[in-house]
Amino acid sequence: MSRALHRQRCFATAGICFLRTMKRLFLVEPVVALYTLPNLADELLMQQYIYRRIWTRETNSSYVQNENNSYCYQNHSDPVYFKQEVVQELSSHFFMYVTLIKFLPNFIVTFVLGSYSDHYGRRLSLLLPTIGALISSLAFLAMTYFSWPIHFLFIPVALSACFGGFTTVFGGAFAYVADVSSSEHKNMRMALLDMIVGLMGGIGTITSGYLLNTLGFNWLFLIASLINFANVVYIIFFLDESVQVSRDEQNEGSGNGKFREIFAGILNLWTGSNFRKRVQISLMLLTFSVYALASFGSGGLFTLYELNAPLCWNAVLIGYGSAAGLITFLTSFLGVALFSRYLEDHFIVLIGTLSLAGGMIVAVFATITLVMFLVRLVCLFAVMPLPVLRSMMSKIVSPKDQGVLFACVACLENLSATISSVVFNNVYAATIHGFTGFSFMLAACLCLIPICIMCFLFWWRPQEEGYAGLSSNEDSS
């Protein structure tokens, strides 16, 4: 008995030591990976589920597809073809409503948690959205299992949005990386986060078509729920805090005082810097917003565009297409790693913007499967501007304002995603009968704004010192 008791104590001591060791990890990358894998797949699957439900309701027939083709009509004289156009339009508007419902809660929570993290730590801005994602995936599971009306989806979407969303997690993750990495390595670390998003999202989307045909919606949403639960466990027990706050700082002050401190940090981001710095940050934020508007708006239409004639893709092809698009995160990371050695940040942003604009121009003429995959090839470097712009802004902001900065970036990213959903879905619905590719042409035209701003910032940049030097000199003064 004594030996058995001794062994149990040894195992217990080893387990405690293991947990203590793991908790000291400063690795936020697993959080981003475990958050991205199920949630991008969930979004793609839910779009297809809603599309099928609307199809069944409008055509009074079940949605049929196999591994080779989808239930897609291409004969314009067929009466069902017109119903197919109606399904496309209704689905586009439904996805827009979902985005609008999530916008305001996500916007407020992201701003508050981002500023809060500068004073009281980053983990909460990572934990709450993960809990919201768990609620969302469980709600999707219940909806598909019990076949609830599709409008019931608005309730869990609004509830999970109150915990934050993609932008909250990524804003917290980028602030976390800014805390633990040096100025020289910020480009690479932030591009690495974007690459993880692409790789994990690619794994989720490329397998979603096969798994959907094999397992069905119920099992896939259950697996997503388990992955989200594992992420919650990792954040609570294994992820260490990058902002060290003493217990006295945590306990001092009332709730109102903490809120004033949070919003004072947001105001200080602009009032605490000189004119040049304020203009630079403002123009970079504008560049980021417009680029995100063009990127999210055009990318959000790919699934509907591919389901419609003349492409008529099935779930497997949609998974391949989404995965091919998300591989651009990997190629963009490699592009940042290569171009950062020889080019300034402004030129890296320009290359990425031209890559996106070129891909959208090709998408205008994508009427066969090969050309649609060629769109992803042209967009190989389309993700580069986002991490590089984040890094450029981070270098000219003091360390104590990193959370506020990335909260602003995340909120603008959320705003851009919402506006892009409203604008591009409405434009797509209005032009589907005439010029379906007009939305992609609009995205290509929007890319001209970031190009002009980057050219101006390159001409107006400080000649005698870099961003890091400008930031350090101002902070010391």
VEXDREN-2710 file (C-alpha; in Angstrom, 1 decimal):
% VEXDREN-2710
k/r/px/py/pz
1/MET/0.0/0.0/0.0
2/SER/2.8/2.4/0.8
3/ARG/4.5/1.8/-2.6
4/ALA/1.2/2.4/-4.4
5/LEU/0.6/5.6/-2.3
6/HIS/4.1/6.7/-3.1
7/ARG/3.6/6.2/-6.8
8/GLN/0.3/8.1/-6.7
9/ARG/2.1/11.0/-5.0
10/CYS/4.9/10.9/-7.6
11/PHE/2.4/11.0/-10.4
12/ALA/0.4/13.8/-8.8
13/THR/3.7/15.8/-8.2
14/ALA/4.8/15.3/-11.8
15/GLY/1.4/16.4/-13.0
16/ILE/1.5/19.6/-11.0
17/CYS/5.0/20.3/-12.1
18/PHE/3.9/19.7/-15.8
19/LEU/1.0/22.1/-15.4
20/ARG/3.2/24.8/-13.8
21/THR/5.7/24.4/-16.6
22/MET/3.1/24.5/-19.4
23/LYS/1.4/27.6/-17.9
24/ARG/4.6/29.6/-18.4
25/LEU/4.4/29.2/-22.2
26/PHE/4.3/32.5/-24.1
27/LEU/2.8/30.9/-27.2
28/VAL/-0.3/32.5/-28.5
29/GLU/-0.1/30.7/-31.9
30/PRO/-2.0/27.6/-30.6
31/VAL/-4.9/29.8/-29.6
32/VAL/-5.1/31.3/-33.1
33/ALA/-4.8/27.8/-34.7
34/LEU/-7.4/26.2/-32.5
35/TYR/-9.8/29.1/-33.0
36/THR/-9.4/29.3/-36.7
37/LEU/-9.6/25.6/-37.6
38/PRO/-13.3/25.0/-36.5
39/ASN/-14.7/28.5/-37.0
40/LEU/-13.8/29.0/-40.6
41/ALA/-15.1/25.6/-41.4
42/ASP/-18.2/26.4/-39.3
43/GLU/-18.8/29.5/-41.4
44/LEU/-18.4/27.7/-44.7
45/LEU/-20.7/24.8/-43.6
46/MET/-23.3/27.1/-42.2
47/GLN/-23.5/29.0/-45.5
48/GLN/-24.0/25.7/-47.3
49/TYR/-26.6/24.6/-44.8
50/ILE/-28.6/27.8/-45.0
51/TYR/-28.4/27.7/-48.8
52/ARG/-29.8/24.2/-48.8
53/ARG/-32.6/25.1/-46.4
54/ILE/-33.6/28.2/-48.6
55/TRP/-33.4/26.0/-51.7
56/THR/-35.8/23.5/-50.2
57/ARG/-38.2/26.2/-49.1
58/GLU/-38.3/28.1/-52.4
59/THR/-38.2/25.2/-54.8
60/ASN/-40.3/22.7/-52.8
61/SER/-37.7/20.1/-53.6
62/SER/-34.8/18.7/-51.6
63/TYR/-31.2/19.8/-52.4
64/VAL/-29.4/17.0/-54.2
65/GLN/-25.7/16.7/-54.9
66/ASN/-23.1/14.1/-55.3
67/GLU/-19.3/14.0/-55.5
68/ASN/-19.3/15.0/-59.2
69/ASN/-21.9/17.7/-59.5
70/SER/-24.3/19.9/-57.5
71/TYR/-28.0/20.7/-57.9
72/CYS/-27.4/23.6/-60.3
73/TYR/-29.5/24.6/-63.3
74/GLN/-27.8/26.3/-66.2
75/ASN/-30.7/26.4/-68.8
76/HIS/-32.0/30.0/-68.6
77/SER/-35.3/29.0/-70.1
78/ASP/-35.9/26.4/-67.3
79/PRO/-38.4/27.8/-64.7
80/VAL/-36.3/26.3/-61.9
81/TYR/-33.4/28.4/-63.1
82/PHE/-35.3/31.5/-62.0
83/LYS/-36.0/30.0/-58.6
84/GLN/-32.2/29.3/-58.4
85/GLU/-31.6/33.0/-58.9
86/VAL/-34.0/33.8/-56.1
87/VAL/-32.3/31.4/-53.8
88/GLN/-29.0/33.1/-54.6
89/GLU/-30.4/36.5/-53.8
90/LEU/-32.2/35.4/-50.6
91/SER/-29.0/33.6/-49.4
92/SER/-26.9/36.7/-50.0
93/HIS/-29.3/38.8/-48.0
94/PHE/-29.4/36.3/-45.1
95/PHE/-25.6/36.2/-44.8
96/MET/-25.7/40.0/-44.8
97/TYR/-28.2/40.0/-41.8
98/VAL/-26.0/37.6/-39.9
99/THR/-23.0/40.0/-40.4
100/LEU/-25.0/43.0/-39.3
101/ILE/-26.2/41.3/-36.1
102/LYS/-22.7/40.5/-35.1
103/PHE/-21.2/43.9/-35.9
104/LEU/-22.2/46.2/-33.0
105/PRO/-21.5/43.7/-30.1
106/ASN/-18.2/42.7/-31.7
107/PHE/-17.3/46.4/-32.2
108/ILE/-17.9/47.4/-28.6
109/VAL/-16.4/44.2/-27.0
110/THR/-13.2/44.5/-29.1
111/PHE/-12.6/48.1/-28.2
112/VAL/-13.2/47.5/-24.5
113/LEU/-11.2/44.3/-24.2
114/GLY/-8.3/45.8/-26.4
115/SER/-7.9/48.8/-24.1
116/TYR/-8.5/46.7/-21.0
117/SER/-5.7/44.3/-22.0
118/ASP/-3.1/47.2/-21.9
119/HIS/-3.7/47.5/-18.1
120/TYR/-5.0/44.2/-16.9
121/GLY/-3.6/41.5/-19.3
122/ARG/-4.3/39.9/-22.8
123/ARG/-5.7/36.6/-21.8
124/LEU/-9.3/37.8/-21.2
125/SER/-9.4/39.2/-24.8
126/LEU/-8.5/35.7/-26.0
127/LEU/-10.7/33.7/-23.6
128/LEU/-14.1/35.4/-24.0
129/PRO/-14.3/35.1/-27.9
130/THR/-13.3/31.4/-27.6
131/ILE/-16.2/30.9/-25.2
132/GLY/-18.4/32.7/-27.7
133/ALA/-17.2/30.4/-30.5
134/LEU/-18.0/27.4/-28.3
135/ILE/-21.6/28.7/-27.8
136/SER/-21.9/29.4/-31.5
137/SER/-20.8/25.9/-32.6
138/LEU/-23.1/24.2/-30.1
139/ALA/-26.0/26.3/-31.4
140/PHE/-25.2/25.3/-35.0
141/LEU/-25.2/21.7/-33.8
142/ALA/-28.6/22.1/-32.1
143/MET/-30.0/23.8/-35.2
144/THR/-29.0/21.1/-37.6
145/TYR/-29.9/18.3/-35.2
146/PHE/-33.4/19.6/-34.4
147/SER/-34.0/21.3/-37.8
148/TRP/-35.1/24.5/-36.3
149/PRO/-36.2/27.4/-38.5
150/ILE/-33.2/29.2/-40.0
151/HIS/-34.1/32.5/-38.4
152/PHE/-33.4/31.0/-35.0
153/LEU/-29.8/31.3/-36.0
154/PHE/-29.9/35.0/-35.2
155/ILE/-30.2/34.4/-31.5
156/PRO/-26.9/32.4/-30.9
157/VAL/-25.1/34.6/-33.4
158/ALA/-26.1/37.7/-31.3
159/LEU/-25.2/36.0/-28.0
160/SER/-21.8/34.7/-29.2
161/ALA/-21.0/38.2/-30.6
162/CYS/-21.4/39.7/-27.1
163/PHE/-18.2/37.7/-26.2
164/GLY/-16.3/39.0/-29.2
165/GLY/-15.3/37.4/-32.4
166/PHE/-12.5/36.8/-34.9
167/THR/-11.4/40.4/-34.7
168/THR/-11.2/40.3/-30.9
169/VAL/-9.1/37.2/-30.9
170/PHE/-6.7/38.4/-33.5
171/GLY/-6.4/41.9/-32.0
172/GLY/-5.5/40.3/-28.7
173/ALA/-3.1/37.8/-30.4
174/PHE/-1.3/40.6/-32.3
175/ALA/-1.0/42.7/-29.1
176/TYR/0.4/39.6/-27.4
177/VAL/3.0/39.1/-30.1
178/ALA/3.9/42.8/-29.9
179/ASP/4.5/42.4/-26.2
180/VAL/6.9/39.4/-26.5
181/SER/8.7/40.1/-29.8
182/SER/11.4/42.7/-30.7
183/SER/10.9/45.4/-33.3
184/GLU/12.9/43.6/-36.0
185/HIS/10.8/40.4/-35.7
186/LYS/7.3/42.0/-35.6
187/ASN/6.8/41.6/-39.3
188/MET/7.7/37.9/-39.2
189/ARG/5.7/37.1/-36.0
190/MET/2.6/38.9/-37.2
191/ALA/2.9/37.3/-40.7
192/LEU/3.3/34.0/-38.9
193/LEU/-0.1/34.5/-37.2
194/ASP/-1.7/35.2/-40.6
195/MET/0.0/32.1/-42.0
196/ILE/-1.4/30.0/-39.2
197/VAL/-4.9/31.3/-40.0
198/GLY/-4.4/30.3/-43.6
199/LEU/-3.0/26.8/-42.9
200/MET/-5.5/25.9/-40.2
201/GLY/-8.4/27.4/-42.2
202/GLY/-7.2/25.5/-45.3
203/ILE/-7.2/22.2/-43.4
204/GLY/-10.7/22.9/-42.2
205/THR/-12.1/23.9/-45.5
206/ILE/-10.4/21.4/-47.7
207/THR/-11.7/18.5/-45.6
208/SER/-15.1/20.0/-44.9
209/GLY/-16.5/18.9/-48.3
210/TYR/-15.4/15.2/-47.8
211/LEU/-16.4/15.1/-44.2
212/LEU/-19.8/16.7/-45.0
213/ASN/-20.5/14.0/-47.5
214/THR/-19.3/11.3/-45.1
215/LEU/-20.5/12.5/-41.7
216/GLY/-23.1/15.2/-42.3
217/PHE/-23.6/18.5/-40.6
218/ASN/-24.2/17.2/-37.1
219/TRP/-20.9/15.4/-36.6
220/LEU/-18.9/18.3/-38.0
221/PHE/-20.5/20.8/-35.7
222/LEU/-19.9/18.5/-32.7
223/ILE/-16.2/18.2/-33.7
224/ALA/-15.9/22.0/-33.9
225/SER/-17.4/22.3/-30.4
226/LEU/-14.8/19.9/-29.0
227/ILE/-12.0/21.9/-30.6
228/ASN/-13.3/25.1/-29.2
229/PHE/-13.5/23.5/-25.8
230/ALA/-9.9/22.4/-26.0
231/ASN/-8.9/26.0/-26.9
232/VAL/-10.7/27.3/-23.8
233/VAL/-8.7/24.7/-21.7
234/TYR/-5.4/25.8/-23.2
235/ILE/-6.0/29.5/-22.5
236/ILE/-7.0/28.9/-18.9
237/PHE/-4.4/26.4/-17.9
238/PHE/-1.4/26.7/-20.3
239/LEU/-1.1/30.3/-21.7
240/ASP/0.8/32.7/-19.6
241/GLU/0.1/36.4/-19.4
242/SER/2.3/38.8/-21.5
243/VAL/1.3/41.9/-19.5
244/GLN/2.4/41.5/-15.9
245/VAL/0.0/43.3/-13.5
246/SER/0.4/43.3/-9.7
247/ARG/-2.5/42.4/-7.4
248/ASP/-2.5/46.0/-6.1
249/GLU/-3.0/47.3/-9.6
250/GLN/-5.8/44.8/-10.2
251/ASN/-7.6/45.7/-7.1
252/GLU/-7.2/49.4/-7.0
253/GLY/-9.9/51.7/-8.2
254/SER/-13.6/51.3/-8.8
255/GLY/-15.3/50.0/-11.8
256/ASN/-16.0/53.5/-13.1
257/GLY/-12.4/54.4/-12.6
258/LYS/-11.3/51.4/-14.7
259/PHE/-13.6/52.3/-17.5
260/ARG/-12.3/55.8/-17.5
261/GLU/-8.8/54.5/-17.7
262/ILE/-9.7/52.2/-20.6
263/PHE/-11.3/55.0/-22.7
264/ALA/-8.5/57.4/-21.7
265/GLY/-6.0/55.0/-23.3
266/ILE/-8.0/55.1/-26.5
267/LEU/-7.9/58.9/-26.6
268/ASN/-4.2/59.0/-25.7
269/LEU/-3.4/57.0/-28.9
270/TRP/-3.9/60.2/-30.9
271/THR/-3.5/63.0/-28.4
272/GLY/-0.2/61.7/-27.0
273/SER/1.7/62.0/-30.3
274/ASN/2.9/64.7/-32.7
275/PHE/1.2/65.7/-35.9
276/ARG/3.3/63.5/-38.2
277/LYS/2.7/60.5/-36.1
278/ARG/-1.1/61.1/-36.0
279/VAL/-1.2/61.5/-39.8
280/GLN/0.8/58.3/-40.3
281/ILE/-1.4/56.3/-38.0
282/SER/-4.6/57.7/-39.5
283/LEU/-3.5/57.0/-43.1
284/MET/-2.4/53.5/-42.3
285/LEU/-5.7/52.8/-40.5
286/LEU/-7.5/54.1/-43.6
287/THR/-5.3/51.9/-45.9
288/PHE/-6.0/48.9/-43.7
289/SER/-9.7/49.5/-43.7
290/VAL/-10.1/50.0/-47.4
291/TYR/-7.9/47.0/-48.2
292/ALA/-9.9/44.8/-45.8
293/LEU/-13.1/46.1/-47.4
294/ALA/-12.0/45.0/-50.8
295/SER/-10.5/41.7/-49.6
296/PHE/-13.4/40.6/-47.3
297/GLY/-16.1/41.8/-49.6
298/SER/-14.8/40.0/-52.7
299/GLY/-13.8/36.9/-50.8
300/GLY/-17.2/36.6/-49.0
301/LEU/-18.9/36.2/-52.4
302/PHE/-16.8/33.3/-53.7
303/THR/-19.0/30.6/-52.2
304/LEU/-22.2/32.0/-53.7
305/TYR/-20.5/32.7/-57.0
306/GLU/-19.2/29.1/-57.2
307/LEU/-22.5/27.5/-56.3
308/ASN/-24.2/29.5/-59.1
309/ALA/-24.1/28.8/-62.8
310/PRO/-22.0/28.5/-64.8
311/LEU/-19.5/27.0/-62.3
312/CYS/-22.0/24.9/-60.3
313/TRP/-19.4/23.7/-57.8
314/ASN/-20.3/21.0/-55.2
315/ALA/-19.1/20.9/-51.5
316/VAL/-15.9/19.2/-52.4
317/LEU/-14.9/21.7/-55.0
318/ILE/-15.9/24.6/-52.7
319/GLY/-13.6/23.1/-50.0
320/TYR/-10.8/22.8/-52.5
321/GLY/-11.3/26.4/-53.7
322/SER/-11.5/27.8/-50.2
323/ALA/-8.3/25.9/-49.2
324/ALA/-6.5/27.2/-52.3
325/GLY/-7.5/30.7/-51.3
326/LEU/-6.3/30.2/-47.7
327/ILE/-2.9/28.8/-48.9
328/THR/-2.2/32.4/-49.9
329/PHE/-1.6/33.0/-46.2
330/LEU/1.4/30.6/-46.5
331/THR/2.7/32.2/-49.7
332/SER/2.2/35.7/-48.2
333/PHE/4.2/34.7/-45.1
334/LEU/7.0/33.5/-47.4
335/GLY/6.7/36.7/-49.3
336/VAL/7.0/38.8/-46.2
337/ALA/10.1/36.7/-45.1
338/LEU/11.7/37.3/-48.5
339/PHE/10.7/40.8/-49.3
340/SER/11.5/42.2/-45.8
341/ARG/15.2/41.5/-46.5
342/TYR/15.4/43.7/-49.5
343/LEU/12.3/46.1/-49.6
344/GLU/10.8/48.6/-47.3
345/ASP/7.4/47.9/-45.8
346/HIS/5.6/50.3/-48.2
347/PHE/6.7/48.3/-51.2
348/ILE/5.5/45.0/-49.6
349/VAL/2.1/46.5/-49.1
350/LEU/2.0/47.6/-52.7
351/ILE/3.0/44.2/-54.0
352/GLY/0.2/42.6/-52.0
353/THR/-2.4/45.1/-53.1
354/LEU/-1.5/44.6/-56.8
355/SER/-1.8/40.9/-56.2
356/LEU/-5.3/41.2/-54.9
357/ALA/-6.4/43.6/-57.7
358/GLY/-5.0/41.3/-60.3
359/GLY/-6.9/38.3/-58.8
360/MET/-10.2/40.2/-58.8
361/ILE/-9.7/41.2/-62.4
362/VAL/-9.2/37.5/-63.3
363/ALA/-12.3/36.6/-61.3
364/VAL/-14.5/38.9/-63.5
365/PHE/-13.9/36.4/-66.3
366/ALA/-14.0/33.2/-64.3
367/THR/-16.7/31.1/-66.0
368/ILE/-14.9/27.8/-65.8
369/THR/-13.3/25.9/-62.9
370/LEU/-9.7/26.3/-64.1
371/VAL/-10.0/30.1/-64.3
372/MET/-11.5/30.2/-60.8
373/PHE/-8.6/28.4/-59.4
374/LEU/-6.3/30.7/-61.4
375/VAL/-7.8/33.6/-59.3
376/ARG/-6.2/32.1/-56.2
377/LEU/-2.8/31.8/-58.0
378/VAL/-2.8/35.5/-58.9
379/CYS/-3.7/36.3/-55.3
380/LEU/-0.6/34.5/-53.9
381/PHE/0.6/37.7/-52.0
382/ALA/-2.8/39.2/-51.3
383/VAL/-2.5/38.7/-47.5
384/MET/0.8/40.5/-47.1
385/PRO/-0.6/44.1/-46.6
386/LEU/-2.5/43.2/-43.5
387/PRO/0.3/41.9/-41.2
388/VAL/2.8/44.5/-42.6
389/LEU/0.4/47.4/-42.0
390/ARG/-0.1/46.1/-38.4
391/SER/3.7/45.9/-37.9
392/MET/4.2/49.4/-39.3
393/MET/1.6/50.9/-36.9
394/SER/3.0/48.9/-34.0
395/LYS/6.5/50.3/-34.6
396/ILE/5.4/53.9/-34.2
397/VAL/3.2/53.4/-31.1
398/SER/4.6/53.1/-27.6
399/PRO/4.5/49.7/-25.9
400/LYS/1.9/50.8/-23.4
401/ASP/-0.6/51.5/-26.2
402/GLN/-0.3/48.3/-28.2
403/GLY/-3.6/46.9/-26.9
404/VAL/-5.4/50.1/-27.8
405/LEU/-3.9/50.2/-31.3
406/PHE/-4.8/46.6/-32.1
407/ALA/-8.2/47.1/-30.7
408/CYS/-8.7/50.0/-33.1
409/VAL/-7.3/47.9/-35.9
410/ALA/-9.6/45.0/-35.0
411/CYS/-12.7/47.3/-34.7
412/LEU/-11.9/48.8/-38.1
413/GLU/-11.4/45.3/-39.5
414/ASN/-14.8/44.3/-38.1
415/LEU/-16.4/47.5/-39.5
416/SER/-14.8/46.8/-42.9
417/ALA/-16.1/43.3/-42.8
418/THR/-19.6/44.5/-42.0
419/ILE/-19.7/47.3/-44.6
420/SER/-18.2/44.9/-47.2
421/SER/-20.9/42.3/-46.5
422/VAL/-23.7/44.9/-46.9
423/VAL/-22.2/46.6/-50.0
424/PHE/-20.9/43.5/-51.8
425/ASN/-23.9/41.3/-51.1
426/ASN/-26.3/44.0/-52.2
427/VAL/-24.3/44.7/-55.3
428/TYR/-24.0/41.0/-56.1
429/ALA/-27.8/40.6/-55.7
430/ALA/-28.5/43.6/-57.9
431/THR/-26.1/42.5/-60.7
432/ILE/-26.6/38.8/-60.7
433/HIS/-29.0/38.9/-63.6
434/GLY/-26.7/41.1/-65.8
435/PHE/-23.0/41.3/-64.8
436/THR/-22.2/38.8/-62.0
437/GLY/-18.5/39.7/-61.9
438/PHE/-19.2/43.4/-61.3
439/SER/-18.5/42.9/-57.5
440/PHE/-15.0/41.7/-58.3
441/MET/-14.4/44.6/-60.5
442/LEU/-15.5/46.9/-57.7
443/ALA/-12.9/45.3/-55.4
444/ALA/-10.2/45.8/-57.9
445/CYS/-11.0/49.5/-58.2
446/LEU/-11.0/49.9/-54.4
447/CYS/-7.4/48.7/-54.4
448/LEU/-6.4/52.0/-56.0
449/ILE/-6.9/53.8/-52.7
450/PRO/-4.3/51.8/-50.7
451/ILE/-1.9/52.1/-53.6
452/CYS/-2.1/55.9/-53.6
453/ILE/-1.8/56.2/-49.8
454/MET/1.2/54.0/-49.7
455/CYS/2.9/56.0/-52.4
456/PHE/2.2/59.2/-50.4
457/LEU/3.5/57.7/-47.1
458/PHE/6.7/56.5/-48.8
459/TRP/7.3/60.0/-50.2
460/TRP/6.4/61.6/-46.8
461/ARG/8.3/59.2/-44.5
462/PRO/11.0/60.5/-42.2
463/GLN/14.3/60.4/-44.1
464/GLU/16.6/60.4/-41.1
465/GLU/15.1/57.7/-39.0
466/GLY/12.9/54.7/-39.2
467/TYR/9.6/54.0/-37.5
468/ALA/11.2/52.3/-34.5
469/GLY/13.6/55.2/-34.0
470/LEU/10.8/57.7/-34.2
471/SER/8.8/55.9/-31.6
472/SER/11.7/55.5/-29.2
473/ASN/12.7/59.1/-29.5
474/GLU/9.2/60.4/-28.9
475/ASP/8.7/58.0/-25.9
476/SER/12.0/59.1/-24.3
477/SER/11.1/62.8/-24.7
END
